[in-house]
Amino acid sequence: VNVYVKVFTNSPFLVCMDLSRSREEVIDPKYLWTGPDGKNLEDWSPWRMYVSLTETGKLTVMGFKEPMSGAYTCTLSHKIIETTTQEEREMFEAYKFMVYAYREADRAYQVFVRFTTRECELAANDHFFEELKKILNTIVSDLTCHIMEPSYTCHSVKIPKQGLLRELFVSFQVNPFAPGWEEVCHQVPYDCEDATNMRVQEVVQKDRIGEFFSKQTYALKHEFQTVPAIHYVDNSFSVTRIDSCRPGFGKNDVTHKNCASCCVVCDPGTYSPNNEVTCQICTRPRVKKYGARSC
């Protein structure tokens, strides 16, 4: 069974029996849990402070971190007593759980929007684009987000029933890691993907960027007697989410199909040195640990 535990949280209960066994009477049950290193979790001192075991064999691993990933095995021993002879036999059953640390993917958003202009060669196009960047950065800065990789190109576009128009195709990325983001994260316990993701989502959707462009449409219809030379193309605003993983983590929707959107800790023999979304295979795998950032 594959189990996924968000870093710094507690694992769910790992139960030392299957569903059918849990519905039956179990006589003199004993439970032996071993961790990824094969050692008894109750006896080995480095694990004691992170492990909680109940008398019914349920295991919880607390404050889960990358090195805790791996195979957790429980051996259940119990007795079977023959009803006629009262003869006792001891039975052993083993249950294995592959437990993986994961993080939420860090999110950024790629935004695309279009503006009509009179000519592609207008010097005003550059000036407009510079002012637009300033406005967008002002909108997002208080949430420690910033505008990255802004660019525009100008194209001639044939619109049905309108002839040929010139349009500016503008793109930029909204990123939640503007200077100061780490200080904001210190206010959040443990890790702060949830906080950064929530901030950038707030920026891009209705509250900030989305609202800014929707107001352009309203202003053109209700506030301008003469339409400006450069103006927003109605309904041209679109957003694409871009995920990235922290070093030591990656996505794999085949191996980890039950956590396909998660950034799961890299397996031994693989590594991730940067914020890409995949773990790379070591050419000479000396790495025996989970969550490697180099080979």
Residue pairs with C-beta under 8 A, 6 or more apart in sequence:
1 95
1 96
1 97
1 98
2 97
2 98
2 100
2 256
2 258
2 259
3 11
3 12
3 14
3 97
3 98
3 99
3 100
4 99
4 100
4 102
4 256
4 258
4 259
4 262
4 264
5 11
5 12
5 61
5 64
5 99
5 100
5 101
5 102
6 64
6 101
6 102
6 103
6 104
7 64
7 65
7 66
7 101
7 102
7 103
7 190
7 191
8 63
8 64
8 65
8 190
8 191
9 63
9 64
9 190
10 60
10 61
10 62
10 63
10 64
11 59
11 60
11 61
11 62
11 64
11 99
12 60
13 58
13 59
13 60
14 58
14 59
14 60
14 72
14 74
14 97
14 99
15 22
15 57
15 58
15 95
16 31
16 33
16 57
16 58
16 59
16 74
16 76
16 95
17 26
17 57
17 76
17 93
17 95
18 95
21 76
21 93
26 76
26 78
27 78
27 79
27 80
27 81
28 78
28 79
29 56
29 57
29 76
29 77
29 78
30 76
30 77
30 78
31 53
31 56
31 57
31 74
31 75
31 76
32 40
32 74
32 75
32 77
33 40
33 41
33 42
33 51
33 53
33 57
33 59
33 72
33 73
33 74
34 40
34 41
34 72
34 73
34 74
34 75
35 41
35 44
35 47
35 68
35 70
35 72
36 68
36 69
36 70
36 71
36 72
37 44
37 70
39 47
41 47
41 51
41 53
41 59
41 72
42 48
42 51
42 53
50 61
50 62
50 63
50 68
51 59
51 60
51 61
51 62
52 59
52 60
52 61
52 62
53 59
53 60
57 74
57 76
59 72
59 74
61 68
61 72
61 99
64 99
64 101
65 101
66 101
66 248
66 265
66 290
66 291
67 289
67 290
67 291
68 99
68 101
69 99
69 100
69 101
69 265
69 290
69 291
70 98
70 99
70 290
71 96
71 97
71 98
71 99
72 96
72 97
72 98
72 99
73 94
73 95
73 96
73 97
74 94
74 95
74 97
75 92
75 93
75 94
76 92
76 93
76 94
76 95
77 90
77 91
77 92
78 90
78 91
79 88
79 89
79 90
79 91
80 88
80 89
80 90
80 91
81 87
81 88
81 89
82 88
82 89
100 256
100 259
100 264
100 265
100 290
101 264
101 265
101 290
101 291
102 249
102 259
102 262
102 263
102 264
102 265
103 191
103 193
103 245
103 246
103 249
103 262
103 263
104 193
104 194
104 197
104 262
104 263
105 193
105 243
105 244
105 245
105 251
105 261
105 262
105 263
105 277
106 176
106 193
106 196
106 197
106 243
106 244
106 245
106 246
106 275
107 176
107 196
107 197
107 200
107 201
107 241
107 242
107 243
108 148
108 173
108 174
108 175
108 176
108 200
108 241
108 242
108 244
109 173
109 174
109 200
109 203
109 204
109 239
109 240
109 241
109 242
110 171
110 172
110 173
110 239
110 240
110 241
110 242
111 171
111 172
111 173
111 174
111 204
111 209
111 237
111 238
111 239
112 169
112 170
112 171
112 236
112 237
112 238
112 239
112 240
113 170
113 171
113 213
113 232
113 233
113 236
113 237
113 238
114 167
114 168
114 169
114 170
114 232
114 233
114 236
115 128
115 167
115 168
115 170
115 230
115 231
115 232
115 233
116 165
116 166
116 167
116 168
116 230
116 231
116 232
116 233
117 124
117 125
117 128
117 154
117 166
117 167
117 168
117 229
117 230
118 166
118 229
118 230
119 166
120 154
120 155
120 156
120 166
122 229
124 229
124 230
125 152
125 154
125 168
125 230
128 168
128 230
129 150
129 152
129 168
129 170
132 170
133 147
133 150
133 172
135 212
136 147
136 150
136 172
136 209
136 212
137 146
137 147
139 203
139 208
139 209
139 212
140 146
140 147
140 174
140 178
140 203
140 208
140 209
141 178
143 176
143 199
143 200
143 202
143 203
143 208
144 176
144 177
144 178
144 179
144 180
144 181
144 184
144 199
145 174
145 175
145 176
145 178
145 199
145 200
145 203
146 174
146 175
146 177
146 178
146 179
147 172
147 173
147 174
147 175
148 172
148 173
148 174
148 175
149 171
149 172
149 173
150 170
150 171
150 172
151 170
151 171
151 172
152 168
152 169
152 170
152 171
153 168
153 169
154 166
154 167
154 168
154 169
155 166
155 167
155 169
156 164
156 165
156 166
157 164
157 165
157 166
157 167
158 164
158 165
159 165
167 233
168 230
173 242
174 200
174 203
174 204
174 209
175 200
176 196
176 197
176 199
176 200
176 203
177 196
181 196
184 192
184 195
185 191
185 192
185 195
185 196
188 194
188 195
202 208
203 209
204 210
204 239
206 214
210 237
210 239
213 232
213 237
214 237
216 231
216 232
217 232
217 234
217 235
220 227
220 231
220 232
220 234
243 251
243 261
243 263
243 277
244 275
244 276
244 277
245 251
245 263
245 272
245 275
245 276
245 277
246 263
246 275
247 272
247 273
247 274
247 275
247 293
248 265
248 266
248 271
248 272
248 291
248 292
248 293
249 263
249 264
249 265
249 266
249 272
249 279
249 291
250 263
250 264
250 266
250 270
250 272
250 276
250 277
250 278
250 279
251 260
251 261
251 262
251 263
251 264
251 277
251 278
252 264
252 278
252 279
253 260
255 264
255 267
256 262
256 264
263 277
265 290
265 291
266 272
266 279
266 290
266 291
266 292
267 279
267 290
268 285
268 287
268 288
268 289
268 290
268 292
269 281
269 282
269 285
269 287
270 279
270 280
270 281
270 282
270 285
270 287
270 292
271 279
271 280
271 282
271 287
271 292
271 293
271 294
271 295
272 278
272 279
272 280
272 292
272 293
273 280
273 293
273 294
282 292
282 295
283 295
284 295
285 295
286 295
287 294
287 295
